Amino acid sequence: MRTSILKKVVWLVLAANCTLLPAHSFAERIKDLTSVQGVRQNQLLGYGLVVGLDGSGDQTTQTPFTVQSIINMLSNMGVTLPPGTSLQLKNVAAVMITSSLPAFARTGQQIDVTVSSMGNAKSLRGGTLLMTPLKGADGNVYAVAQGNVLVSGAGASAGGSKVQINHLSVGRIAGGATVERVVPTPLGEGEFVYLELNTTDFGTAQRVVEAINRQTGAETAHAEDGRRIRVRAPASPDSRVAFLGRIENIEIQPQQTAAKVIVNGRTGSVVMNRSVAIDTCAVAHGGLSVTVSSEQQVSQPALLSGGQTVVTERADIQITQQTGSLLTLKAGVSLAEVVKALNAIGASPLDLIAILQAMKAAGALRAELEII
């Protein structure tokens, strides 16, 4: 078990090493870095019934809302049940339907829906969703869903044994909802369109402004803050769409991402980007003692050779496992090298997480540490 965990962490360290290697700068489209203000999806939600199940529906004695929904549906269809009627149905399940109304959706457009059981149904496989209105946050109906539920799973049980593949209580209907109400999507305000960066970054915002002004003329774009950029756009809808299409394909060199280390405390996974580095520090954790330091070396060219002086950093990792001892060693400033060295001598993922937290508290970890 310990060997498998260490192999998993070593693979993670190898992946981290790849990200920490110097990489050539690459260009990204403005379309991938920003979004147009107001152009967004709207969440839809509905409650309905799935019928036609093969005995895998809700147990009505434990889900009274399913029985009440069936009675209300039959009443709306002109079927009146005698007072005191007890329904024991096994082929019906109460479900919640979720979907997203895309920007610029028009009446009659088909959108996908997700159907999720909210009772104790064993499976939705083979069921049919009855006509269900989907409402937005304002309470208005924007789409109507209905269709056969597709469940990408299978299961069987007999004699106390059970076999199941994937999840059986959630299904999907491709194009299962029809848009019935249009949500106005304003494309800018007056003569301006606003671009919003996916991540707040002042440097990237300035580069976006400079790239747009080079392509379309000076004073076209202005950065209002580290996230929002105001762009002067043509007034007519046709010209505005073409203008935005041209801007979205402009490529820029984004600002280098902030140094960050993500730690999953449940699985022991550690992921870091190439900007992560550490300062000189000493670490002792249980029986493991590690000291990290950096040493700069200057390489001088030969006289009259025309070469340049180069400053490099030398990394020399030597790990010793001694209980209660702390040994000063020379090491590189790369956190990936430290992680690799710790795992090479048997540090568990929990040990690694504890060491990273201590390094952050000591100010030696030059990165944002996020625990998920």
C-alpha positions in Angstrom: 0.0 0.0 0.0 2.8 2.4 0.9 4.6 1.5 -2.3 1.6 2.4 -4.4 1.2 5.7 -2.6 4.8 6.6 -3.2 4.6 5.7 -6.9 1.6 8.0 -7.1 3.4 10.9 -5.5 6.5 10.3 -7.7 4.3 10.6 -10.8 2.9 13.9 -9.4 6.5 15.1 -8.8 7.5 14.3 -12.3 4.5 16.3 -13.6 5.5 19.2 -11.4 9.1 19.0 -12.6 7.8 19.3 -16.2 5.9 22.5 -15.3 8.8 24.0 -13.5 11.2 23.7 -16.4 11.8 26.9 -18.3 9.2 27.1 -21.1 9.0 29.3 -24.1 6.4 32.0 -23.9 3.3 31.3 -25.9 0.5 33.5 -27.2 -3.1 33.2 -26.3 -6.2 34.7 -28.0 -8.1 37.4 -26.3 -11.1 35.1 -26.7 -9.5 32.6 -24.3 -8.6 35.2 -21.7 -11.7 37.4 -21.6 -15.5 37.3 -22.0 -17.9 39.9 -23.2 -19.9 41.5 -20.4 -23.5 40.5 -20.5 -22.9 37.5 -22.8 -23.6 34.7 -20.3 -25.6 31.6 -19.6 -28.7 31.5 -17.3 -29.4 28.5 -15.1 -32.8 26.8 -15.3 -34.4 24.4 -12.8 -37.5 22.3 -12.8 -39.3 19.5 -10.9 -40.9 16.6 -12.8 -41.7 12.9 -13.0 -39.9 10.1 -14.8 -42.2 7.2 -15.7 -41.8 3.8 -17.4 -39.2 2.5 -15.0 -38.8 -1.3 -14.6 -39.6 -1.5 -10.9 -36.7 0.8 -10.0 -38.7 3.9 -9.1 -39.4 5.6 -5.8 -40.8 3.7 -2.9 -43.9 5.7 -2.4 -44.3 4.9 1.3 -41.0 6.8 1.9 -41.4 9.5 -0.7 -44.8 11.1 -0.2 -44.0 14.0 -2.6 -43.9 11.5 -5.5 -47.5 10.3 -4.7 -48.7 13.9 -4.3 -47.1 14.8 -7.7 -48.8 11.9 -9.4 -52.2 12.8 -7.9 -51.8 16.5 -9.0 -50.8 15.4 -12.5 -53.8 13.1 -12.9 -56.1 15.8 -11.6 -54.9 18.3 -14.1 -55.5 15.7 -16.8 -59.1 15.2 -15.6 -58.6 12.0 -13.7 -60.1 12.1 -10.2 -59.0 9.4 -7.7 -61.4 8.3 -4.9 -60.6 9.7 -1.5 -58.3 7.6 0.6 -56.7 5.9 -2.5 -53.3 4.5 -1.6 -50.9 4.4 -4.6 -48.1 1.8 -4.6 -46.2 2.6 -7.7 -42.7 1.4 -8.5 -42.2 2.6 -12.0 -42.3 6.4 -11.2 -39.5 8.6 -9.8 -39.5 12.3 -8.8 -36.6 14.1 -10.4 -35.0 17.5 -10.6 -34.2 18.8 -14.1 -31.3 21.3 -14.6 -30.1 23.0 -17.7 -28.4 26.2 -18.9 -30.0 28.7 -21.3 -27.1 29.9 -23.6 -26.6 33.5 -24.6 -28.6 34.6 -27.6 -30.9 31.6 -27.4 -34.1 31.9 -29.5 -37.6 30.5 -29.2 -37.7 26.9 -30.5 -34.0 26.2 -29.9 -33.2 22.8 -28.4 -31.0 22.6 -25.3 -29.7 19.6 -23.3 -31.0 18.8 -19.8 -29.8 16.7 -16.9 -32.3 14.6 -14.9 -31.4 13.7 -11.3 -33.4 11.5 -8.9 -34.4 13.2 -5.7 -36.1 10.2 -4.0 -34.9 6.7 -3.4 -35.3 5.4 -7.0 -32.7 2.7 -7.8 -32.3 3.6 -11.4 -33.7 6.0 -14.1 -32.6 3.7 -16.9 -35.3 3.3 -19.5 -37.5 6.0 -18.1 -39.3 8.9 -19.9 -39.4 12.4 -18.5 -42.9 13.9 -18.7 -43.4 17.5 -19.8 -41.7 19.7 -17.2 -41.5 23.5 -17.2 -38.0 24.9 -16.5 -37.8 28.2 -14.6 -35.2 30.8 -14.1 -34.2 32.7 -10.9 -37.0 35.2 -11.6 -39.7 32.4 -11.5 -40.6 32.7 -15.2 -40.7 29.6 -17.5 -38.0 29.8 -20.1 -38.1 26.2 -21.5 -40.1 23.0 -21.4 -38.4 19.6 -21.1 -39.6 16.1 -22.1 -38.0 13.0 -23.6 -36.3 9.6 -23.0 -33.7 9.6 -20.3 -30.3 8.2 -21.3 -28.4 6.7 -18.4 -24.8 5.7 -19.1 -24.7 2.9 -16.6 -25.9 -0.5 -15.7 -26.6 -2.6 -12.6 -28.1 -5.8 -11.3 -28.7 -7.4 -7.9 -29.7 -10.8 -6.7 -29.3 -12.9 -3.5 -27.9 -10.0 -1.5 -25.2 -9.3 -4.1 -25.1 -6.1 -6.2 -23.1 -5.0 -9.2 -23.3 -1.5 -10.6 -21.4 0.4 -13.3 -21.4 4.2 -13.3 -24.2 6.2 -11.7 -27.8 5.1 -12.3 -29.8 7.9 -10.6 -28.7 10.7 -13.0 -29.4 10.8 -16.7 -29.3 13.2 -19.6 -31.6 14.1 -22.5 -29.8 15.5 -25.5 -31.9 18.4 -26.9 -34.6 17.5 -24.4 -35.8 21.0 -23.7 -37.3 23.6 -26.1 -36.7 27.3 -25.4 -40.0 29.1 -25.0 -38.9 32.5 -23.7 -36.0 34.7 -24.9 -33.6 36.4 -22.5 -32.4 39.8 -23.8 -28.6 39.8 -24.1 -27.3 43.4 -24.5 -24.1 43.5 -26.5 -22.5 46.5 -24.8 -23.8 49.8 -23.6 -24.2 52.5 -26.2 -21.0 52.9 -28.2 -18.9 50.7 -25.8 -18.4 47.0 -25.3 -16.8 45.7 -22.1 -14.4 42.8 -21.9 -13.8 41.1 -18.6 -10.7 39.1 -17.9 -11.2 35.6 -16.5 -8.7 36.3 -13.8 -7.9 39.7 -12.4 -4.4 40.7 -13.6 -3.3 44.3 -14.2 -0.4 43.3 -16.5 -2.6 41.1 -18.7 -5.2 43.9 -18.9 -2.6 46.4 -20.1 -1.4 44.0 -22.7 -4.9 43.4 -24.0 -5.4 47.1 -24.3 -2.2 47.6 -26.2 -2.9 44.7 -28.6 -6.4 46.0 -29.4 -5.1 49.6 -30.0 -2.4 48.3 -32.3 -4.9 46.4 -34.4 -7.9 48.9 -34.4 -6.3 52.3 -33.7 -5.3 54.3 -30.7 -7.8 55.2 -28.0 -10.1 52.2 -29.0 -9.6 50.3 -25.7 -9.1 51.5 -22.2 -8.5 49.5 -19.0 -10.8 50.6 -16.2 -9.2 48.2 -13.6 -7.4 44.9 -13.5 -10.4 43.0 -14.9 -12.6 45.2 -17.0 -11.6 46.8 -20.4 -13.8 49.3 -22.2 -13.7 49.0 -26.0 -15.2 51.5 -28.5 -17.2 49.4 -31.0 -19.3 50.2 -34.2 -22.9 51.1 -33.6 -24.6 48.8 -36.1 -25.2 45.2 -34.8 -23.6 43.6 -38.0 -20.5 45.7 -37.8 -20.2 45.2 -34.0 -20.3 41.4 -34.3 -17.6 41.5 -37.0 -15.5 43.9 -34.9 -15.7 41.6 -31.8 -14.9 38.6 -33.9 -11.7 40.3 -35.1 -10.7 41.4 -31.6 -11.2 37.9 -30.1 -8.7 36.4 -32.5 -5.9 38.9 -31.5 -3.0 37.0 -29.8 -1.1 38.4 -26.8 1.6 37.2 -24.5 -0.2 36.9 -21.1 1.4 38.0 -17.9 3.2 35.1 -16.1 0.9 33.4 -13.7 1.2 33.8 -10.0 3.1 31.2 -8.1 0.7 28.7 -6.6 0.7 25.3 -4.9 -2.5 23.3 -4.7 -2.7 20.6 -2.1 -5.5 18.0 -1.8 -5.6 16.9 1.8 -7.9 13.9 1.0 -5.8 12.3 -1.7 -2.4 13.7 -0.9 -2.0 15.2 -4.4 0.3 18.2 -4.8 0.3 20.3 -8.0 2.4 23.4 -8.6 3.1 25.7 -11.5 6.5 26.7 -12.9 6.6 30.0 -11.0 7.0 28.3 -7.6 10.3 28.7 -5.8 11.6 28.5 -2.2 14.0 30.6 -0.2 16.9 29.2 1.9 15.4 27.2 4.7 15.9 24.2 6.9 13.2 21.6 7.4 13.0 18.8 10.0 10.0 16.6 10.1 10.0 13.5 12.3 13.0 11.4 11.3 13.6 13.4 8.1 16.1 16.3 8.1 16.5 18.5 5.1 18.2 21.8 4.6 17.7 23.8 1.4 20.0 26.5 0.2 21.1 28.1 -3.0 24.6 28.9 -4.3 25.2 31.2 -7.3 28.2 30.6 -9.5 29.7 33.1 -12.0 31.1 31.8 -15.3 33.7 34.2 -16.8 34.6 34.0 -20.5 38.2 33.8 -21.6 40.0 37.0 -22.3 39.2 38.6 -25.7 36.9 35.7 -26.5 33.8 37.9 -26.9 31.8 35.8 -24.5 29.4 37.0 -21.8 29.4 36.5 -18.1 26.8 34.0 -17.0 25.4 33.7 -13.5 24.0 30.2 -12.7 22.7 28.4 -9.6 24.1 25.1 -8.6 21.9 22.4 -7.0 23.4 19.6 -5.0 20.9 17.4 -3.1 22.1 15.0 -0.5 19.5 13.5 1.8 20.2 11.7 5.1 17.6 10.1 7.3 18.6 10.5 10.9 16.2 10.7 13.9 16.5 14.0 15.7 19.3 15.4 13.6 19.5 18.4 11.2 22.1 18.4 8.5 22.9 21.5 6.5 23.0 20.5 2.8 23.3 22.5 -0.4 20.2 22.3 -2.7 18.6 24.1 -5.5 15.8 26.7 -5.1 13.4 24.5 -7.0 10.5 23.3 -4.9 10.1 20.3 -7.2 13.6 19.1 -6.3 12.8 19.3 -2.6 9.5 17.4 -3.1 11.4 14.7 -5.1 14.1 14.4 -2.5 11.5 14.0 0.3 9.6 11.3 -1.5 12.9 9.5 -2.4 13.5 8.9 1.3 10.0 7.7 2.1 8.1 10.9 3.0 4.3 10.2 2.9 1.9 12.6 1.2 0.7 13.8 4.7 4.3 14.5 5.6 4.7 16.5 2.4 1.6 18.6 3.1 2.7 19.3 6.7 6.2 20.4 5.4 4.7 22.7 2.8 2.4 24.4 5.3 5.3 24.9 7.7 7.5 26.4 4.9 4.7 28.8 4.0 4.3 29.9 7.6 8.0 30.5 7.8 8.0 32.6 4.7 10.3 30.3 2.8 7.7 29.1 0.2 7.4 31.8 -2.4 3.9 30.9 -3.6 0.3 30.9 -2.6 -0.6 27.6 -0.8 -4.2 26.5 -1.3 -5.6 23.5 0.5 -8.6 21.9 -1.1 
